[in-house]
């Protein structure tokens, strides 16, 4: 018989107030099937790949058969998952505008194979369009495997929160941290909004269009107030000179004439009213967080704070 205060720690129930699964010794299991189906749909549907020849998008999760679970034993997490996945894709050939459809099949996604070794097959319905099929086989397959990797990361972090219960040592550490943090729990630093175009991703757009008219008439369309109002079907304000300001589409487009060569060239600086003004970077520093709570802390801030705040700001912008 063991002396008082000694013995196998897995049986020391009084060390936790709830007396549940002390030191995470006993087997616990959580079904991840339903959660996984939702996560796979979230990560896979909407994937887009594009090149100079065409554009493809995964449009539907047609089939997801299988199961997933996570078990805890002796403080370790054990994952089991086995999925048979079938996706629909659609694409368009840029030159001809012809559309095609096909399937992406993943017959066996399981813990027995690495993501890079997982089979992903691409097929297309009858007819031309091999350009799109090749695009899906290369870039499309790479994006699908990337999404599958993100699913496994989420399964091992996001889904498993709370499965490993804190031991007495962890609880003491957490209590100590809470006492220290009560003085200054968080330090948040927010920089001023950055200048336009610095942090917002932008692209260059080049377009060519033929008009059945002389250059003089087309030049007037962008420099004569009455003509601008006619083609935009809305009020306009124009100061047609170098450095002059303008407003079109009832103020939704504003800008400046940078260069004017009569009947030859117009250079305009302009922007849409609903374009973002810039971005503000928020830096969050949390000190004294227990190691065992690091991922949980990041997830809570990301999901319960940052994403909710972004949604609120977007709603405020739309209403404004």
C-alpha positions in Angstrom: 0.0 0.0 0.0 1.4 3.4 -0.9 2.1 5.9 1.7 0.0 9.1 2.1 1.1 11.6 -0.6 2.6 8.9 -2.8 1.2 6.7 -5.6 0.3 6.8 -9.3 -0.7 10.3 -10.1 -3.4 9.1 -12.5 -5.5 8.1 -9.5 -5.1 11.3 -7.5 -8.6 12.6 -7.9 -8.4 15.3 -5.2 -5.8 17.2 -7.2 -8.6 18.6 -9.4 -11.8 20.3 -8.2 -13.9 18.4 -10.8 -12.1 15.1 -10.4 -12.3 14.5 -14.1 -9.8 12.6 -16.1 -6.9 13.4 -13.8 -3.6 14.2 -15.6 -5.4 13.3 -18.9 -4.7 9.6 -18.3 -8.1 8.1 -19.3 -9.3 7.6 -22.9 -11.6 10.3 -24.2 -12.9 10.6 -27.7 -14.6 13.4 -29.7 -16.5 12.9 -33.0 -15.2 15.3 -35.7 -17.3 14.1 -38.6 -19.9 16.8 -38.7 -17.3 19.5 -38.0 -15.0 18.2 -40.7 -17.7 18.2 -43.4 -18.4 21.9 -42.7 -14.7 22.7 -42.6 -14.0 20.9 -45.9 -16.8 22.7 -47.6 -15.5 26.0 -46.3 -11.9 25.4 -47.5 -12.6 23.7 -50.8 -15.6 25.3 -52.4 -14.7 28.6 -54.1 -11.1 27.7 -54.9 -10.1 29.6 -58.1 -7.2 29.0 -60.4 -6.4 31.1 -63.5 -3.8 31.6 -66.2 -3.6 33.4 -69.5 -5.7 30.7 -71.2 -8.6 30.1 -68.8 -10.2 30.4 -65.4 -11.5 27.5 -63.2 -13.4 27.4 -59.9 -14.5 24.6 -57.6 -18.2 25.2 -57.5 -19.7 22.4 -55.3 -18.8 19.8 -52.8 -20.8 16.9 -54.4 -19.8 14.2 -52.0 -18.0 13.8 -48.7 -18.2 10.3 -47.3 -16.3 9.0 -44.3 -15.6 10.0 -40.7 -13.1 11.7 -38.4 -12.4 11.7 -34.7 -9.9 12.8 -32.1 -9.0 10.8 -29.0 -7.0 11.7 -26.0 -4.9 9.1 -24.0 -2.2 9.7 -21.5 -2.1 13.4 -22.4 -1.6 12.7 -26.1 -4.0 13.4 -29.0 -4.7 10.7 -31.5 -6.4 11.5 -34.8 -8.4 9.3 -37.1 -9.9 10.5 -40.4 -10.8 8.8 -43.6 -12.6 10.7 -46.4 -13.8 10.1 -50.0 -14.4 13.5 -51.5 -15.9 14.5 -54.8 -15.9 18.1 -56.1 -17.5 19.8 -59.1 -15.5 22.4 -61.0 -16.4 24.8 -63.8 -14.2 26.8 -66.1 -14.1 29.2 -69.1 -11.7 29.5 -71.9 -10.8 33.2 -72.2 -10.2 33.4 -75.9 -13.5 31.7 -77.0 -15.7 32.2 -74.0 -16.6 28.5 -74.1 -17.4 27.0 -70.7 -16.7 23.5 -69.4 -17.4 21.4 -66.3 -15.7 18.5 -64.6 -14.9 16.7 -61.3 -12.1 16.5 -58.8 -12.0 13.3 -56.8 -10.1 12.5 -53.7 -10.7 8.8 -53.1 -8.8 8.4 -49.9 -7.8 11.2 -47.5 -6.6 9.5 -44.4 -4.0 9.7 -41.6 -2.1 6.8 -43.3 -0.9 9.1 -46.1 0.8 12.5 -46.2 -1.0 15.2 -48.1 1.6 15.3 -50.8 1.0 11.5 -51.4 -2.8 11.9 -51.4 -4.4 11.0 -54.8 -6.3 13.8 -56.5 -7.8 13.0 -59.9 -9.3 15.5 -62.3 -11.8 14.7 -65.1 -13.8 16.7 -67.6 -17.0 16.1 -69.4 -16.9 15.2 -73.1 -15.7 17.8 -75.6 -12.9 20.2 -76.0 -11.4 22.1 -73.1 -8.3 20.2 -72.3 -6.6 23.5 -71.5 -8.9 23.9 -68.5 -8.4 20.3 -67.5 -4.6 20.8 -67.5 -5.1 23.9 -65.4 -7.0 22.0 -62.8 -4.5 19.1 -62.9 -1.6 21.5 -62.1 -2.6 24.6 -60.2 -6.0 23.3 -59.2 -4.6 20.1 -57.6 -2.0 22.2 -55.8 -4.6 24.5 -54.3 -6.8 21.5 -53.3 -3.9 19.9 -51.5 -3.2 23.2 -49.8 -6.8 23.3 -48.6 -6.6 19.7 -47.3 -3.5 20.7 -45.3 -5.4 23.6 -43.8 -8.2 21.2 -42.8 -5.7 19.0 -41.0 -4.2 22.0 -39.2 -7.6 23.1 -38.1 -8.5 19.6 -37.0 -5.4 19.4 -34.7 -5.8 22.9 -33.3 -9.2 24.5 -33.6 -11.3 21.3 -33.1 -9.2 19.9 -30.2 -9.5 22.9 -27.8 -10.3 21.7 -24.3 -9.5 18.0 -24.9 -6.3 18.2 -22.9 -7.4 19.3 -19.4 -4.9 21.3 -17.3 -3.0 19.4 -14.6 -2.4 20.8 -11.2 0.9 22.3 -12.4 -0.8 24.0 -15.3 -3.6 25.3 -13.0 -1.1 26.8 -10.6 0.8 28.4 -13.5 -2.5 29.8 -14.9 -3.5 31.2 -11.5 -0.1 32.9 -11.1 -0.4 34.4 -14.6 -3.9 35.7 -13.9 -2.6 37.4 -10.8 0.2 39.0 -12.7 -2.0 40.0 -15.6 -4.5 41.7 -13.3 -2.2 44.8 -13.2 -1.8 45.2 -17.0 -3.6 42.4 -18.9 -3.1 43.5 -22.5 -1.0 45.9 -24.5 -2.5 46.9 -27.8 -0.7 49.2 -30.2 -2.5 50.6 -33.3 -0.7 52.6 -35.9 -2.3 55.4 -37.9 -4.0 54.6 -41.2 -1.4 54.0 -43.8 -1.2 56.0 -47.0 -3.4 54.9 -49.9 -2.0 52.1 -52.0 0.7 51.1 -49.5 -0.8 48.1 -47.8 -3.9 47.6 -50.1 -3.1 45.1 -52.9 -3.6 46.7 -56.3 -3.4 45.5 -60.0 -2.9 47.3 -63.3 -5.8 46.9 -65.7 -5.3 47.3 -69.4 -8.3 47.3 -71.8 -8.8 48.2 -75.5 -12.1 49.0 -77.2 -12.9 50.2 -80.7 -15.5 53.0 -81.3 -17.0 53.9 -84.6 -16.2 57.6 -84.3 -13.4 60.2 -84.7 -10.8 60.9 -82.0 -12.2 64.4 -81.6 -15.6 63.1 -80.7 -14.3 60.5 -78.2 -12.1 63.1 -76.6 -15.1 65.3 -76.0 -17.0 62.4 -74.3 -14.6 62.7 -71.4 -14.1 66.5 -71.4 -17.5 68.1 -72.2 -19.9 68.2 -69.2 -23.1 67.6 -71.2 -21.7 64.5 -72.9 -20.3 63.1 -69.7 -23.7 63.5 -68.0 -25.4 61.8 -71.0 -23.2 58.7 -71.1 -23.1 58.4 -67.2 -26.8 59.3 -66.9 -26.0 61.3 -63.8 -24.7 64.8 -62.7 -21.0 65.6 -63.3 -18.6 68.4 -62.4 -15.6 69.1 -64.6 -12.6 71.4 -64.5 -11.1 70.6 -67.9 -7.5 71.7 -67.4 -4.3 70.2 -66.2 -4.7 69.7 -62.4 -8.4 70.3 -62.7 -10.8 68.3 -60.5 -13.8 66.3 -61.7 -16.7 64.3 -60.4 -18.7 61.8 -62.4 -21.6 59.4 -61.7 -23.1 61.7 -59.2 -19.9 61.9 -57.1 -19.2 58.2 -57.1 -16.1 58.8 -59.2 -13.8 61.6 -58.3 -10.4 62.6 -59.7 -8.0 65.0 -61.4 -6.9 65.6 -65.0 -3.2 64.9 -65.0 -2.5 65.5 -68.7 -4.6 66.8 -71.6 -3.4 66.7 -75.3 -6.4 67.9 -77.3 -8.0 65.1 -79.3 -5.0 62.9 -78.6 -4.5 61.9 -75.0 -6.2 62.1 -71.6 -4.4 61.1 -68.4 -6.8 61.0 -65.4 -6.2 60.2 -61.7 -9.5 58.8 -60.3 -11.0 56.6 -57.7 -14.4 55.1 -56.7 -16.1 56.4 -53.6 -16.5 52.9 -52.1 -12.9 52.0 -52.4 -11.1 51.5 -49.1 -9.3 54.6 -47.8 -6.5 52.6 -46.4 -5.8 50.0 -43.7 -4.9 50.3 -40.0 -2.6 47.7 -38.6 -3.4 46.6 -35.0 -0.6 44.9 -33.1 -1.6 42.8 -30.1 0.9 41.8 -27.4 -0.3 39.5 -24.6 2.3 38.7 -21.9 2.4 35.9 -19.5 0.1 33.6 -21.4 0.5 29.9 -20.3 2.2 27.8 -23.0 -0.8 25.4 -23.0 -3.2 28.3 -23.8 -1.2 29.9 -26.6 -3.2 28.4 -29.5 -6.5 28.9 -27.6 -5.6 32.6 -27.0 -4.8 33.2 -30.7 -8.0 31.5 -31.9 -10.2 33.4 -29.5 -8.7 36.8 -30.5 -9.0 35.9 -34.2 -12.5 34.5 -34.2 -14.2 36.2 -31.4 -12.6 39.7 -31.7 -10.9 40.4 -34.9 -13.4 38.8 -37.3 -16.4 40.2 -35.4 -14.8 43.7 -35.5 -14.2 43.5 -39.2 -17.8 42.5 -39.8 -19.0 45.4 -37.7 -16.7 47.8 -39.6 -17.9 46.5 -42.9 -21.6 46.9 -41.8 -20.9 50.4 -40.6 -19.3 51.3 -44.0 -22.2 50.0 -45.9 -24.8 51.8 -43.8 -22.7 55.0 -44.0 
